Every structure is written in structure tokens, then in C-alpha cells.
Amino acid sequence: MRILLTGGSGMVGKNFFEHPQTSAFEVLSPTRGKLNLFDYIAVENYIHKVNPDIIIHAAGKVGGIEANISSPVAFLVENLDMGRNIVMAARNVGVTKLLNLGSSCMYPHEAINPLKEENILRGELEPTNEGYALAKIMTTRLCEYISRENPRYQYKTLVPCNLYGRWDKFDPQYGHLIPAVIHKLHQAKKIGKKEVTIWGDGTAKREFMNAADFADALVYAVNNFESLSPVMNIGLGYDYSINEYYQFIANTVGYNGTFIHDISKPAGMKQKLVDISKQRAWKWQANMEIQEGIAKTYAFYLERFE
């Protein structure tokens, strides 16, 4: 099977390549220098040339709260352009299978948890990452519309919970919670900092899956594409508070200082736990516990940045 994977140099893409079963596929993942996803003509020509059996659209501009707040235009426009170009080019060339990656940011910020797939677009979005969410929703709906107009085109979307792991971004300004906190607590330990600040009161809850588990879900999706729902959450089915994640990471890093809370800072949605009823019926589940995942991610951080 020939797979065209966008975003191969990102965390999801690299974990997909590291999965032991991807050797059974022919995976094409052109670098930005070889394929500009913002250039529709280039995207269409490339897809026509390589003629993939399936496309996995994993490319995207991603980041944590700080990055989304500071650059909403880029998070909206860049993700919108990439999603539209890859999906429309795939349809126009005649590729009948496409797997789009959404985000749990697509859900309304006051939606009842766990978040069910049918709740997308049934309420206002979380303001701190609205631009990113709008772009992801647009691409997801575009996939649904194409499949509705012509069922021969099976364009489906996986909506993962928050992800972390090897090849993550550890910069506190651009990274998500777990990698950013790993960096922050490691540096605090190095310089003997006795206090570390947590944005908000720390009671907001998040669901984090290791990217290696999500890569396994992608492999399973490729091999079981026909039984995959048009839009389906991929998650753990449980979550932890921000305070708990800080403590898990402190235990792994060996940081023994104290935590203080800055309630003037935004903390995002109070909870973001996806409903995994469809995933369970599809017969896939994640296997890595949070402590194991954080330990492996910290080992990668030390290997790459120390």
C-alpha cells in the first residue's frame, strides 16, 4: 500500500515512521522543500505523480495556549490552507481514501464531557485556540461534504485527544503542556529554583495520549479503513488535572520545589475529555500509562537537548 503522509517531520509523523508495522507500507512524506502545502497546484501535481492508495493528512501548525493567543491569524490561515489544498487536490486527482487528523479543540468550550463527535459545531469554541479549531473544523466538514456528494470518496477524520511524546516541542512558548512542563521543571531543577508557576488554579483537566499509541491507531486505521467512522475520537477515556500532570512530571524529573498558581493567566477549557464509545466499538485502545509515557518523553528530551 502506498501512503502519502503530510507532516512526516512532525511528532505524529515521526512516531508513525517509528511504528514497527509501517515497514509493510510504502510511505511517501515529502519535506517542505519538496512539496509546499500552501501551493495548491504543486499539491495537485504531486498527488497525481505519486498516485497514493491513501493520504494521511497530519501536517499542521500546532502549539500551546501562548502560541495560539499570540498568533491566531497564522493558526487559522495556515491550517485552513493546508487542509483545503490537500483534501481538494486528493478529490480532483481521484484519490478515494483520505484520513484527516482533527483535534479535540474542535469541540465547544462548554460542551458536556466526555465530548461526543456529534457535538462539533454545537456551541462557541474556546477563545484561546479558536483560529486553530476553526481551521480543523473546516477541513473535517470538507471531508464529510465530499463523501456525501460521492460515496466513492471515503474521506474520514480522526479526532485525537491531546498528544505528547518523542519528537515533541519542548519550548514553553510553543509546546503543549507535558513537553513544556518537562522543560520548565528540568531547568528549574538545574538552577535550584524553589518555586514554579502554574497558569490558572491547576484544576482544569486534560487527556494526554502518547504519540506512539496514536501512531498505532493510525496503522490500525490504515488496515481497518472500511470500518472507520466518518468522524471518530481517539483517546484514553480518562484524564488528569493540570496539577496532577505537574506532579507526575516533577516525580520523573526529580524536581522537589513547590508550585504556585497565577490565576490571572488563561487556562483554557475546564475539561477536555473525548468520548471513546466509537473507538471501543472499532476495537482499538491505547496501552501506555501516563507515568511510562512521561518517563520515555523525558528520556528523549535528555537525549536531544542535554
C-alpha positions in Angstrom: 0.0 0.0 0.0 1.3 3.4 -1.0 0.6 6.1 1.6 1.2 9.8 1.2 1.8 11.3 4.7 1.8 15.0 5.2 3.6 16.3 8.3 6.2 13.5 8.3 8.7 15.6 10.1 6.3 16.4 13.0 5.7 14.5 16.2 2.9 12.4 14.8 4.7 11.7 11.5 7.9 10.6 13.1 6.1 8.3 15.6 4.3 6.8 12.7 7.6 6.1 10.9 8.9 4.5 14.2 6.0 2.1 14.4 7.2 -1.4 13.7 4.3 -2.1 11.2 4.9 0.8 8.9 7.6 -1.2 7.1 4.8 -3.0 5.4 3.7 0.2 3.7 5.4 2.4 1.1 5.2 5.7 2.9 5.9 8.9 0.9 6.4 12.0 3.1 7.9 14.9 1.1 9.7 17.6 3.0 8.6 21.2 2.9 11.3 21.9 0.4 9.9 19.2 -2.0 6.2 20.0 -1.5 4.8 23.3 -0.5 1.4 22.5 1.0 0.3 26.2 0.6 0.6 25.9 -3.2 -2.5 24.1 -4.5 -1.1 23.5 -8.0 2.0 21.9 -6.5 0.0 19.7 -4.2 -2.3 18.5 -7.0 0.6 17.8 -9.3 2.5 15.8 -6.6 -0.6 13.7 -5.8 -1.2 13.0 -9.5 2.5 12.0 -9.9 2.8 9.6 -6.9 -0.8 8.2 -7.1 -1.2 7.1 -3.5 -3.7 4.5 -2.3 -4.4 6.6 0.8 -3.5 10.0 2.1 -2.9 10.8 5.8 -3.1 14.5 6.5 -1.0 15.0 9.6 0.6 18.4 8.7 -0.3 21.4 10.7 0.8 24.4 12.7 0.4 23.4 16.3 1.2 24.9 19.7 0.1 25.6 23.2 -2.0 28.4 24.7 0.7 31.0 24.5 1.4 30.4 20.8 -2.3 30.3 19.9 -3.1 33.5 21.7 -0.1 35.4 20.1 -0.6 34.1 16.5 -4.3 33.4 15.8 -4.0 34.5 12.2 -1.3 32.0 11.4 -3.1 29.2 13.2 -6.3 29.8 11.3 -4.9 30.6 7.8 -2.0 28.1 7.6 -4.1 25.2 8.8 -7.0 26.2 6.7 -4.9 26.5 3.5 -3.1 23.2 4.1 -6.3 21.3 4.8 -8.2 22.7 1.8 -5.3 22.1 -0.6 -4.6 18.5 0.4 -8.3 17.5 0.5 -9.4 19.2 -2.7 -6.3 18.1 -4.6 -6.9 14.5 -3.5 -10.5 14.7 -4.7 -9.7 16.3 -8.0 -7.0 13.8 -8.8 -9.2 10.9 -7.8 -7.7 9.5 -4.6 -10.6 7.8 -2.9 -9.2 7.3 0.6 -8.1 10.1 2.9 -7.5 10.2 6.6 -7.6 13.7 8.1 -6.4 14.5 11.6 -8.6 16.8 13.6 -8.3 18.0 17.2 -10.3 17.9 20.4 -10.0 21.8 20.2 -12.9 21.5 17.7 -15.4 20.9 20.5 -17.4 23.8 22.1 -15.7 25.1 25.2 -18.9 24.5 27.3 -19.7 21.1 25.8 -20.6 18.3 28.3 -17.7 15.9 28.8 -17.0 13.3 27.6 -17.0 15.0 24.2 -19.1 13.2 21.6 -18.4 13.6 17.9 -21.9 14.9 17.1 -21.2 17.9 19.4 -18.8 19.5 16.9 -20.2 23.0 15.9 -22.9 22.9 18.6 -21.6 25.8 20.6 -18.9 28.5 20.9 -15.3 27.5 20.7 -12.6 28.0 23.3 -11.3 31.6 22.7 -7.7 30.7 23.3 -7.4 28.4 20.3 -10.4 29.4 18.2 -8.5 30.0 15.0 -6.8 26.6 15.1 -10.2 25.0 15.9 -12.0 26.7 13.0 -9.4 25.5 10.5 -9.7 21.9 11.8 -13.5 22.0 11.7 -13.5 23.4 8.1 -11.2 20.6 6.9 -13.3 18.0 8.7 -16.5 19.3 7.2 -15.0 19.4 3.8 -14.1 15.7 4.0 -17.7 15.0 5.1 -19.2 17.0 2.2 -17.0 15.3 -0.4 -18.0 11.9 0.9 -21.7 12.9 1.0 -21.6 14.1 -2.6 -19.9 11.0 -3.8 -19.7 8.0 -1.5 -16.8 6.5 -3.6 -14.6 9.1 -1.8 -14.1 7.9 1.7 -12.6 10.9 3.4 -12.6 10.3 7.2 -11.3 12.2 10.2 -9.7 11.0 13.5 -10.1 13.4 16.4 -7.2 12.7 18.8 -7.1 13.9 22.4 -4.0 15.9 23.4 -0.8 14.2 22.3 2.7 14.2 23.6 5.9 12.1 23.3 9.0 11.6 21.3 9.8 14.4 18.8 7.5 16.8 20.7 8.2 20.6 21.0 9.6 21.4 24.4 9.8 25.2 24.1 7.4 26.6 26.8 6.2 29.3 24.4 5.2 26.9 21.6 4.9 23.5 23.2 1.9 21.8 24.7 1.5 21.1 28.4 3.6 18.0 29.0 6.7 18.8 26.9 6.6 22.4 28.1 6.4 21.4 31.8 9.2 18.8 31.3 11.5 21.6 30.1 10.4 24.0 32.7 10.9 21.6 35.7 14.1 20.3 34.3 15.5 23.8 34.0 14.1 24.7 37.5 15.9 21.7 39.0 19.2 22.6 37.2 19.3 26.1 38.6 17.8 25.2 42.0 14.6 27.2 41.5 12.4 26.7 44.6 9.1 27.8 43.0 7.4 27.1 39.7 4.3 28.9 38.5 1.3 27.1 37.1 -1.1 29.1 34.9 -4.6 29.1 36.4 -5.6 27.2 39.5 -4.4 23.9 38.1 -7.8 22.2 38.4 -8.5 22.1 34.6 -8.4 18.5 33.3 -6.8 17.2 30.2 -6.5 13.9 28.5 -3.0 13.2 27.1 -2.1 10.2 24.8 1.4 9.2 24.0 2.1 9.8 20.3 3.4 6.2 19.9 -0.1 5.0 20.9 -1.6 7.4 18.4 0.7 6.1 15.7 -0.6 2.6 16.5 -4.1 3.9 16.0 -3.1 5.3 12.6 -1.6 2.0 11.5 -4.8 0.3 12.7 -6.9 2.8 10.7 -5.0 2.2 7.5 -5.5 -1.6 7.9 -9.2 -1.2 9.0 -10.2 1.8 7.0 -13.6 0.5 5.8 -14.9 0.0 9.4 -13.7 3.5 10.5 -16.5 6.0 11.3 -16.5 9.2 9.2 -15.5 11.2 12.3 -14.1 9.4 15.3 -12.4 10.4 18.6 -9.2 8.7 19.6 -8.4 8.9 23.3 -7.8 7.2 26.6 -11.2 7.6 28.2 -9.8 9.2 31.3 -8.0 12.4 32.3 -5.9 14.2 34.9 -5.8 17.7 36.3 -3.0 20.2 35.4 -1.8 20.0 39.0 -1.6 16.2 38.7 0.4 16.4 35.4 2.9 18.8 37.1 3.3 16.4 40.0 3.8 13.4 37.6 6.5 15.3 35.7 8.1 16.6 38.9 8.4 13.0 40.2 10.0 11.9 36.9 12.4 14.9 36.6 13.2 14.8 40.3 12.1 18.4 41.0 11.3 18.9 44.7 10.3 22.6 44.7 6.8 24.0 45.3 4.1 25.1 42.8 2.3 28.4 42.9 -0.7 29.4 40.8 -1.2 32.5 38.7 -5.0 32.8 38.3 -4.6 35.9 36.1 -3.4 33.6 33.3 -5.7 31.8 30.9 -6.1 28.0 31.5 -8.3 27.1 28.6 -11.3 24.7 28.8 -12.1 23.4 32.3 -12.1 19.8 30.9 -11.4 18.2 27.5 -12.1 14.5 27.7 -13.2 12.8 24.5 -15.9 10.1 24.3 -14.4 6.9 23.0 -17.5 4.8 22.5 -17.0 4.6 18.8 -13.3 3.8 19.3 -14.1 0.9 21.6 -16.7 -0.5 19.1 -13.9 -0.2 16.5 -11.8 -2.4 18.8 -8.7 -0.3 19.4 -7.3 1.0 22.6 -4.2 2.8 23.9 -1.7 0.9 26.0 0.8 3.3 27.5 0.2 4.6 31.1 1.0 8.2 31.8 4.0 7.6 34.1 5.6 5.4 31.4 4.9 7.9 28.7 6.3 10.8 30.7 9.5 8.8 31.5 10.0 8.0 27.9 9.4 11.6 26.8 11.8 12.9 29.4 14.5 10.4 28.3 14.0 11.7 24.7 14.3 15.3 26.0 17.6 14.5 27.8 18.9 12.7 24.7 18.1 15.6 22.4 18.6 18.7 24.4 21.1 18.0 27.2 
